[in-house]
Amino acid sequence: MSETANIGFFQMMGENLSKFLTYTGFANVTLGHIIMILVGLFFIYLAISKKYEPMLLVPIGFGILVGNIPFFPGLQIGIYEDGSVLNYLYFGVLNGVYPPLIFLGIGAMTDFSALISNPKLMLIGGAAQFGIFAAYMTALGMGFSAAEAGAIGIIGGADGPTAIFLAGKLAPDLMGAIAISAYSYMALVPVIQPPIMKLLTTKKERVIRMKPPRQVSELEKILFPITGLLLTTFLVPSGLPLLGMLFFGNLLKESGVTRRLANTASGPMIDIVTILLGLTVGASTQATTFLTAKSVMIFALGAGSFIVATAAGVLFVKIMNLVLPKGGKINPLIGNAGVSAVPDSARVSQEIGMHYDKTNYLLMHAMGPNVAGVIGSAVAAGILLGFLG
């Protein structure tokens, strides 16, 4: 090989190497990418070490890592690039496909007996939705548009799928911040709620014993999803995608003749959708679009709305006790369970209650407002979508 050919060869190799380096993550990394990767690692740490919602935080945390690997634009690998695999998977988030499927699985695994046996617990689930509308009004005052404020407000329901569904319809540009905020506060239920519950209750109230739930018949369990669907969707038709799937899943469970379908909905199907939802929501936190002043404000509003929702549930029980007979008082510690974080907020009620009386079991009582909160958040989302969509 001649000297000229050697020079040409090495020049070509140098150009190829230089071009290769421009495509590496090291050449395209920014401080934002580093920050978001640390956030993703923190989520994974919380899931594995602290056991905070691992089924959600592991996919979301890893998705944050995937979404923040720096890359050269135009390679069709980013979640916001048309034609990329992640962009195709993200379709289910933006177009509201995944949340109703999650609700189908939730319905198929939920026992509404506690709510059926004591229907007034539904009022607690309704009261906790006050946080949603408080956040909505606050967001409006901070300069967000009405549609953006509605999507942000739903974070107060502590219901990730509902938050994603509403954000996809009203404020898709804010999807990442709203979804991550909603799931973060869902995971931090055991940290955020106990101080509020203790602050708003007395020692005497914390040891109130409630009557055991009555036995619910099979007929009542079958009729509940049918009547629940008709009552809620006639009132709020725009909530049909979520409420319809929730009650359909519950009918599959309670009918007694579709056990295979119920097992599929509550097992393999919801697991697959949770993986896809968590991974793509995490990947949507791409630093170049996620790290904005609006994202910070959304996290602050989400925290405020969740605190207000918890406080509203507890205070509403205290108000109810003013008119309830002595033998029918409700322990206000179950008021926190009015948010939609099933079953974590009900477990918090149980743990705090047993701290003050080790023989006072509140879990089954708390499940009533907890499942009511699932219905309530979907109704609230339907209301917001009805006048903002």
C-alpha positions as CSV (number, residue, x, y, z in Angstrom):
1,M,0.0,0.0,0.0
2,S,1.4,3.4,-1.0
3,E,2.1,6.2,1.4
4,T,-0.8,8.2,-0.1
5,A,-3.2,5.3,0.4
6,N,-2.1,5.0,4.0
7,I,-2.7,8.7,4.6
8,G,-6.2,8.4,3.0
9,F,-7.0,5.3,5.1
10,F,-6.0,6.9,8.4
11,Q,-7.8,10.1,7.5
12,M,-11.0,8.1,6.7
13,M,-10.6,6.2,10.0
14,G,-10.2,9.4,11.9
15,E,-13.3,10.9,10.3
16,N,-15.3,7.8,11.1
17,L,-14.1,7.8,14.7
18,S,-14.9,11.5,15.0
19,K,-18.4,11.0,13.6
20,F,-18.9,8.0,15.9
21,L,-17.9,10.1,19.0
22,T,-20.5,12.7,18.1
23,Y,-23.2,10.0,18.3
24,T,-22.2,8.8,21.8
25,G,-24.1,9.7,24.9
26,F,-20.9,11.3,26.3
27,A,-20.9,13.9,23.5
28,N,-24.6,14.8,23.9
29,V,-25.0,14.7,27.7
30,T,-26.2,17.7,29.6
31,L,-26.6,18.6,33.2
32,G,-30.3,17.9,32.8
33,H,-29.7,14.3,31.7
34,I,-27.5,13.7,34.8
35,I,-30.1,15.2,37.1
36,M,-32.9,13.0,35.7
37,I,-30.7,9.9,35.8
38,L,-30.1,10.5,39.5
39,V,-33.9,10.9,39.9
40,G,-34.4,7.6,38.2
41,L,-31.9,5.9,40.4
42,F,-33.6,7.4,43.5
43,F,-36.9,5.9,42.3
44,I,-35.4,2.5,41.9
45,Y,-33.8,2.9,45.4
46,L,-37.1,3.7,47.0
47,A,-38.8,0.7,45.3
48,I,-36.1,-1.9,46.2
49,S,-34.8,-0.6,49.5
50,K,-37.9,1.0,51.0
51,K,-40.5,-1.2,49.3
52,Y,-42.4,2.0,48.2
53,E,-44.8,0.8,45.3
54,P,-42.1,-1.3,43.7
55,M,-44.5,-2.5,40.9
56,L,-44.7,1.1,39.8
57,L,-41.4,2.7,40.8
58,V,-39.1,0.1,39.3
59,P,-40.6,0.4,35.7
60,I,-40.9,4.2,36.1
61,G,-37.4,4.6,37.5
62,F,-35.8,2.4,34.8
63,G,-37.9,4.3,32.2
64,I,-36.4,7.6,33.5
65,L,-32.9,6.1,32.8
66,V,-34.0,4.9,29.4
67,G,-35.5,8.3,28.5
68,N,-32.4,10.2,29.6
69,I,-29.7,8.4,27.8
70,P,-28.3,11.2,25.7
71,F,-28.5,10.7,21.9
72,F,-27.9,12.5,18.7
73,P,-31.3,13.8,17.3
74,G,-32.8,12.1,14.3
75,L,-31.9,8.5,15.1
76,Q,-35.5,7.6,15.7
77,I,-34.8,6.2,19.2
78,G,-36.2,9.0,21.5
79,I,-39.7,8.7,22.9
80,Y,-40.7,12.0,21.2
81,E,-39.3,11.0,17.8
82,D,-41.8,9.8,15.2
83,G,-41.1,6.2,14.1
84,S,-39.2,5.1,17.2
85,V,-40.3,2.1,19.2
86,L,-40.7,4.1,22.4
87,N,-42.9,6.5,20.5
88,Y,-45.2,3.7,19.4
89,L,-45.4,2.4,22.9
90,Y,-46.1,5.9,24.2
91,F,-49.2,6.0,22.0
92,G,-51.0,4.0,24.6
93,V,-50.3,6.8,27.2
94,L,-51.1,9.8,25.1
95,N,-54.3,8.4,23.6
96,G,-55.6,7.0,26.9
97,V,-55.4,3.3,26.0
98,Y,-53.5,2.1,29.1
99,P,-55.4,3.7,31.9
100,P,-58.8,2.0,31.2
101,L,-57.0,-1.3,30.9
102,I,-55.5,-0.7,34.4
103,F,-59.0,0.1,35.7
104,L,-60.3,-3.1,34.2
105,G,-57.6,-5.0,36.2
106,I,-58.3,-3.0,39.4
107,G,-62.0,-3.8,39.1
108,A,-61.2,-7.5,38.7
109,M,-59.1,-7.6,41.9
110,T,-61.2,-5.3,44.1
111,D,-63.7,-6.4,46.7
112,F,-66.3,-3.6,47.2
113,S,-67.9,-5.5,50.2
114,A,-66.7,-2.9,52.8
115,L,-68.3,-0.1,50.8
116,I,-71.5,-2.0,50.1
117,S,-72.0,-2.9,53.7
118,N,-71.6,0.7,54.8
119,P,-72.6,3.0,52.0
120,K,-72.0,6.2,53.9
121,L,-68.3,5.6,53.6
122,M,-68.8,6.6,49.9
123,L,-69.1,10.2,51.3
124,I,-65.6,10.1,52.6
125,G,-64.2,9.1,49.2
126,G,-66.1,12.0,47.8
127,A,-64.8,14.5,50.4
128,A,-61.2,13.5,49.6
129,Q,-61.7,14.7,46.1
130,F,-61.8,18.3,47.4
131,G,-58.0,18.3,46.9
132,I,-58.5,17.9,43.2
133,F,-60.7,21.0,42.9
134,A,-58.5,23.0,45.3
135,A,-55.5,22.3,43.2
136,Y,-57.4,23.2,40.1
137,M,-58.3,26.6,41.4
138,T,-54.8,27.2,42.7
139,A,-53.3,26.3,39.3
140,L,-55.6,28.7,37.6
141,G,-54.4,31.4,40.0
142,M,-50.8,30.6,39.1
143,G,-51.3,31.2,35.4
144,F,-52.0,27.7,34.0
145,S,-54.7,27.4,31.4
146,A,-58.0,25.9,32.5
147,A,-57.2,22.6,30.7
148,E,-53.7,22.4,32.3
149,A,-55.1,23.2,35.7
150,G,-57.7,20.4,35.4
151,A,-55.0,17.9,34.4
152,I,-52.8,19.0,37.3
153,G,-55.6,19.0,39.9
154,I,-56.3,15.3,39.4
155,I,-53.0,14.5,41.1
156,G,-54.8,15.2,44.4
157,G,-56.8,12.0,43.9
158,A,-53.5,9.9,44.2
159,D,-54.6,7.9,41.2
160,G,-51.8,7.5,38.6
161,P,-53.9,6.0,35.7
162,T,-56.6,8.7,36.1
163,A,-54.0,11.4,36.1
164,I,-52.5,10.0,32.9
165,F,-55.8,9.6,31.2
166,L,-56.9,13.2,32.0
167,A,-53.4,14.7,31.1
168,G,-53.5,12.9,27.7
169,K,-56.8,14.6,27.0
170,L,-56.3,18.0,28.4
171,A,-52.5,18.7,28.6
172,P,-50.3,16.2,26.8
173,D,-47.3,18.5,26.9
174,L,-47.4,18.2,30.7
175,M,-47.9,14.4,30.7
176,G,-44.5,13.5,32.1
177,A,-44.6,15.9,35.0
178,I,-48.2,15.1,36.0
179,A,-47.7,11.3,35.7
180,I,-44.4,11.3,37.7
181,S,-45.9,13.6,40.3
182,A,-49.0,11.4,40.7
183,Y,-47.1,8.2,41.1
184,S,-44.5,9.8,43.4
185,Y,-47.1,10.8,45.9
186,M,-48.9,7.5,45.6
187,A,-45.6,5.8,46.5
188,L,-45.0,8.2,49.4
189,V,-48.5,7.7,51.0
190,P,-46.9,6.0,54.1
191,V,-44.6,9.1,54.6
192,I,-47.0,12.0,53.8
193,Q,-50.3,10.9,55.4
194,P,-49.5,9.9,59.0
195,P,-48.4,13.3,60.2
196,I,-51.6,14.9,58.8
197,M,-53.7,12.2,60.4
198,K,-52.1,12.6,63.8
199,L,-52.3,16.4,63.6
200,L,-56.0,16.5,62.9
201,T,-57.2,13.8,65.4
202,T,-57.2,13.4,69.1
203,K,-56.1,10.3,71.0
204,K,-59.7,9.7,71.9
205,E,-60.7,9.7,68.3
206,R,-57.9,7.4,67.2
207,V,-59.2,4.6,69.4
208,I,-62.8,4.7,68.3
209,R,-64.1,1.2,67.6
210,M,-66.4,0.7,64.6
211,K,-69.1,-1.9,64.3
212,P,-67.9,-5.0,62.2
213,P,-69.0,-4.8,58.6
214,R,-72.2,-6.7,57.9
215,Q,-72.1,-9.8,55.6
216,V,-72.7,-8.8,52.0
217,S,-74.7,-11.2,49.8
218,E,-73.5,-12.5,46.4
219,L,-76.5,-10.8,44.8
220,E,-75.4,-7.4,46.2
221,K,-71.9,-7.9,44.9
222,I,-73.3,-8.7,41.4
223,L,-75.7,-5.8,41.4
224,F,-73.1,-3.3,42.6
225,P,-71.0,-2.9,39.4
226,I,-74.2,-2.7,37.3
227,T,-75.9,-0.1,39.4
228,G,-72.6,1.7,40.0
229,L,-72.0,1.9,36.2
230,L,-75.5,3.3,35.5
231,L,-75.5,5.8,38.3
232,T,-72.0,7.2,37.8
233,T,-72.0,7.3,34.0
234,F,-75.5,8.7,33.6
235,L,-74.3,11.5,35.9
236,V,-70.8,11.9,34.2
237,P,-70.8,10.2,30.8
238,S,-67.3,11.5,30.1
239,G,-66.0,9.2,32.8
240,L,-67.2,6.1,30.9
241,P,-63.8,4.9,29.7
242,L,-62.5,4.6,33.3
243,L,-65.7,3.8,35.2
244,G,-67.0,1.4,32.5
245,M,-63.8,-0.7,32.7
246,L,-63.7,-0.5,36.5
247,F,-67.2,-1.9,36.9
248,F,-66.8,-4.4,34.1
249,G,-63.7,-5.8,35.7
250,N,-65.6,-6.1,39.0
251,L,-68.5,-7.9,37.4
252,L,-66.1,-10.4,35.9
253,K,-64.9,-11.1,39.4
254,E,-68.2,-11.2,41.2
255,S,-70.4,-13.0,38.6
256,G,-68.9,-16.3,39.5
257,V,-69.0,-17.5,35.8
258,T,-66.1,-15.6,34.3
259,R,-63.3,-16.5,36.7
260,R,-60.8,-17.1,33.9
261,L,-61.4,-13.6,32.4
262,A,-61.2,-12.0,35.9
263,N,-57.9,-13.8,36.6
264,T,-56.5,-12.7,33.2
265,A,-57.6,-9.1,33.8
266,S,-56.3,-8.9,37.4
267,G,-53.1,-10.9,36.6
268,P,-51.2,-11.1,33.3
269,M,-53.0,-8.2,31.6
270,I,-52.6,-5.6,34.3
271,D,-49.0,-6.7,34.8
272,I,-48.2,-6.2,31.1
273,V,-50.0,-2.8,30.9
274,T,-48.3,-1.7,34.1
275,I,-44.9,-2.5,32.6
276,L,-45.6,-0.6,29.4
277,L,-47.2,2.3,31.3
278,G,-44.4,2.7,33.8
279,L,-41.6,2.4,31.3
280,T,-43.0,4.9,28.8
281,V,-44.1,7.4,31.5
282,G,-40.6,7.2,32.9
283,A,-39.1,7.6,29.5
284,S,-41.3,10.7,28.8
285,T,-39.2,12.6,31.4
286,Q,-36.6,13.3,28.8
287,A,-34.5,16.2,30.2
288,T,-34.8,18.4,27.2
289,T,-38.6,18.6,27.5
290,F,-39.2,17.7,31.2
291,L,-37.0,20.0,33.2
292,T,-38.9,23.2,33.1
293,A,-40.3,25.7,35.7
294,K,-43.8,24.3,35.0
295,S,-42.6,20.8,36.1
296,V,-41.5,22.2,39.5
297,M,-44.8,24.0,40.0
298,I,-46.7,20.9,39.1
299,F,-44.8,18.9,41.8
300,A,-45.6,21.6,44.3
301,L,-49.3,21.7,43.4
302,G,-49.4,17.9,43.4
303,A,-48.0,17.8,47.0
304,G,-50.5,20.5,48.1
305,S,-53.5,18.8,46.5
306,F,-52.6,15.5,48.1
307,I,-52.2,17.0,51.5
308,V,-55.5,18.8,51.2
309,A,-57.2,15.6,50.0
310,T,-55.9,13.7,53.0
311,A,-57.0,16.5,55.4
312,A,-60.4,16.8,53.8
313,G,-61.1,13.1,54.3
314,V,-60.1,13.1,58.0
315,L,-62.0,16.4,58.7
316,F,-65.1,15.2,56.9
317,V,-65.3,12.1,59.2
318,K,-65.0,14.4,62.2
319,I,-67.9,16.4,60.9
320,M,-70.0,13.2,60.2
321,N,-69.4,12.1,63.8
322,L,-71.2,15.2,65.1
323,V,-74.5,13.9,63.8
324,L,-73.9,10.1,64.0
325,P,-75.3,8.2,67.0
326,K,-72.8,7.2,69.8
327,G,-72.7,3.6,68.7
328,G,-72.2,4.4,65.0
329,K,-69.2,6.8,65.2
330,I,-66.5,6.5,62.5
331,N,-62.8,6.4,63.4
332,P,-61.4,9.5,61.6
333,L,-58.2,7.7,60.9
334,I,-59.9,6.0,58.0
335,G,-60.6,9.5,56.4
336,N,-57.1,9.4,54.8
337,A,-58.2,6.4,52.8
338,G,-60.6,8.5,50.8
339,V,-57.8,9.1,48.3
340,S,-57.4,6.5,45.5
341,A,-54.1,4.9,46.5
342,V,-55.5,1.4,46.9
343,P,-54.7,-0.4,49.2
344,D,-51.7,1.6,50.6
345,S,-53.8,4.4,52.2
346,A,-56.0,1.8,53.9
347,R,-52.9,0.1,55.3
348,V,-51.8,3.5,56.7
349,S,-55.1,3.8,58.5
350,Q,-54.6,0.3,60.0
351,E,-51.0,0.9,61.1
352,I,-51.8,4.2,62.8
353,G,-54.9,2.8,64.4
354,M,-53.0,-0.2,65.8
355,H,-50.2,2.1,67.1
356,Y,-52.8,3.5,69.6
357,D,-54.8,0.3,70.1
358,K,-53.3,-3.0,69.0
359,T,-56.6,-4.7,69.0
360,N,-58.5,-2.1,66.8
361,Y,-58.4,-3.4,63.3
362,L,-59.4,-0.6,60.8
363,L,-58.3,-2.2,57.5
364,M,-61.6,-3.5,56.3
365,H,-63.3,-0.3,57.4
366,A,-60.7,1.8,55.6
367,M,-61.1,-0.2,52.4
368,G,-64.6,1.3,52.0
369,P,-63.5,4.9,51.5
370,N,-60.4,3.6,49.7
371,V,-62.4,1.9,46.9
372,A,-64.8,4.8,47.0
373,G,-61.8,7.1,46.3
374,V,-61.1,5.1,43.1
375,I,-64.7,5.7,41.9
376,G,-64.6,9.3,43.1
377,S,-61.4,10.2,41.3
378,A,-62.7,8.8,38.0
379,V,-66.0,10.7,38.5
380,A,-63.9,13.9,39.2
381,A,-61.9,13.3,36.1
382,G,-65.1,12.9,34.1
383,I,-66.4,16.2,35.5
384,L,-63.2,18.0,34.6
385,L,-63.1,16.4,31.1
386,G,-66.8,17.3,30.6
387,F,-66.4,21.1,30.9
388,L,-62.7,21.4,29.9
389,G,-62.3,18.8,27.1
